[in-house]
Amino acid sequence: MLTATRTDADLATGVWLHNPVTGEVATATVGPADTRGRRLESDLWLQPGAAVAGAHVHPALVERFEVLDGEVGFELADVRHVTRPGAGAITVPAGVAHDWWNAGDGVAHVRVTVDARAGAPGRPASRFASAIEATWSLGALGRVNAEGMPDPLWLAAIAREYADVIRFVRPPALVQAVLFGVLAPLARRTGRDPLGRELHGASAACVIREPSEAQLRELLAPRVEAGAARGHG
């Protein structure tokens, strides 16, 4: 039986999210509701060992990263480098494969801006925020592996639901098309709903109460193993 599907509400400005597996903590400073679903600005903190769940592309979005503290490794179009404060923003054009991880021993702080590419229809920043809620909530619920990736059925459901805003580069696109086409109906029949209420909104598993400075330092201190699991440690 499927879980109840949420209403299509935008991620609210000021909400705090935490993925304890990938080691990411974020708060939206400009939410999609403020920009008609076309822009999202956030502060992102990376615990030691943190890494995004997998290299990916955003078909309808331009993403910008500015490192404010710490060291962050980036891979953009197969070129790797480490960025530190003062190096300026890194811009990732729509459709370009990219990856990133905490490359230092301490906590990293990054300002992230996501904009709809010129001519992109709809509310892609809203859709991107929804995808983050879903995947981070699965992390908070312990339904992912050491890299932060969900099981193949969940991955198929998420890939189908959010193909307009995020696509992982592995497995290859042709394999994904065949494999996920087979798995997605089974995922739905077994209750894996990327829009389920436990994954979104104020009661989402990844939502945390706004921390004080001391609480944020405590939350960020533990090392996670996502980066090492992905070969970045």
Buried (B, 14 or more C-beta within 10 A) or exposed (E): EEBEEBEEEBBBBEBBBBBBBBBBBBBBBBBBBBBEBBBBBBBBBBBBBBBBBBBBBBBBBBBBBBBBBBBBBBBBEEEEEEBBEEEEEBEBBBEEBBBBBBBBEEBBBBBBBBBBBEEBEBBBBBBBBBBBBBBBBBBBBEBBEEBBBBBBBBBBBBBBBBBBBBBBBEBEEEEBEEBBEEBBEEBBEEEBBBBBBBBBBEEBBBBBEEBEEEEBEEBBEEBBBBBBBBEBB
